[in-house]
């Protein structure tokens, strides 16, 4: 990943966190990683732990951002979430997997939360 894409991704994650906070989500952790993969945001709301993948783009030239979350990425997210739950003694908690699309174009920001991607 080049520096620009990494920078854009960090901006998108910051935007997503602020979006979630305004909607009553508690941010538990950002950029949780292990040998299985990485999860951008882990949040909590309505007695659920929500694992969130953030995809940020500046245009739709290559499709919707969420379309970049392929089956292999979903498996990595799932396995990383399992490890997080085990490590934090949360195996009995209800969970959900979401995606947040952030599109930054012409100084405007568009956010779309897709619930239950897995």
N, C-alpha and C positions, 0 to 999 in steps of 0.2 A: 504494500500500500504506500503510495507516495505521500509526501508531507501535506499537500493540499487536501487530499481525501481524508487523511487523519484529522486535520484541522476542521474540515467541514463536518466530519462525524462527531467531533467533540462539541461543536456548536449545536448540532442536532440533538445530542444527548442533553445538553444544558437546556435547550428549548423544551424538550420532552419532560424533563424533571419539573420545570416551572409549570408546565401545562398540567401535569399530574397533581402537583401540590395545590394548585388552584381548584382542583376537583376533589380534594379531600384525601388524596393518597398520601401515605407516609412512605418516604424513601428509606428503605432498609439498607441498601448497598448499591454501589455503582461499580461496574466493570469487575464483577466477580469472575474469577477464572480458576481453572484447575486443568489437569491433563486432558480432560474431556472437551474443554472449550471455554467459552466466555459468554456471560450474560450481561447486557448493557445496564439494565436497571432491574432491581428487585424491590418491589413495593408491597404495601399492605393496605387493604381496604375491605370493609364489610366482612371481616374475619377470614379473608383469603390472602394468601401470599401470591403475588402476581409477578411472573417473570416476563420481562419486556425486552424485545429486540427492536432497536431503533434503526431506521434506514433513512438517510438524508440524501437528497438530490437537489440539483439546481434546475433540472428540467425533466421531462418525461420521454426523452429521446429513446431510451432503452426500456421503456415500460414503467409501470408503477413501482415505487420503491419496494413494496411488500413482495413483489414477484421475485426479488433477489433472495428471498428466504426459501431455498430449495429443500428437498427432503433430507439431504446430508446435513444441512445447517439445523434443521428441526431436530434431528437425532442428537447433534451436539448440544443443542439447547436443553433437550429433555434429560440427557445424561448429566449435564452440568447441574441442572436443577435438582436431580436426585441426590447428587453429592452435597449440594448446599443444604438440602433438607436433612440429610443424614448428619452432616457436620454440625448443624445447629439444633439438633434434636427436635425437628419439626415434622417428623414423618406422619403425624396424625392430623396435620393441618390441611384444609382444603386449598387447592391451588388452581391457577389459571395461567395460560400462556397468551400474551398479547403481542401485537406489533404496533409501533407508532411510526407513521410516515411523516417526515418533515420535508417540505419542499420550500426552498428559499430561492425566490425569483424576483428580480427587480426591486429589491429592498422590502419585499413582502414575504411573510411566512405563512404557510398553509400547513395545518396539522390534521392528521387523520388517525384516530385510534381504532384498530381492528381487534376486537375481543375474540378470544378463544381461537388462536391459529393452529393449535395442536389438538 
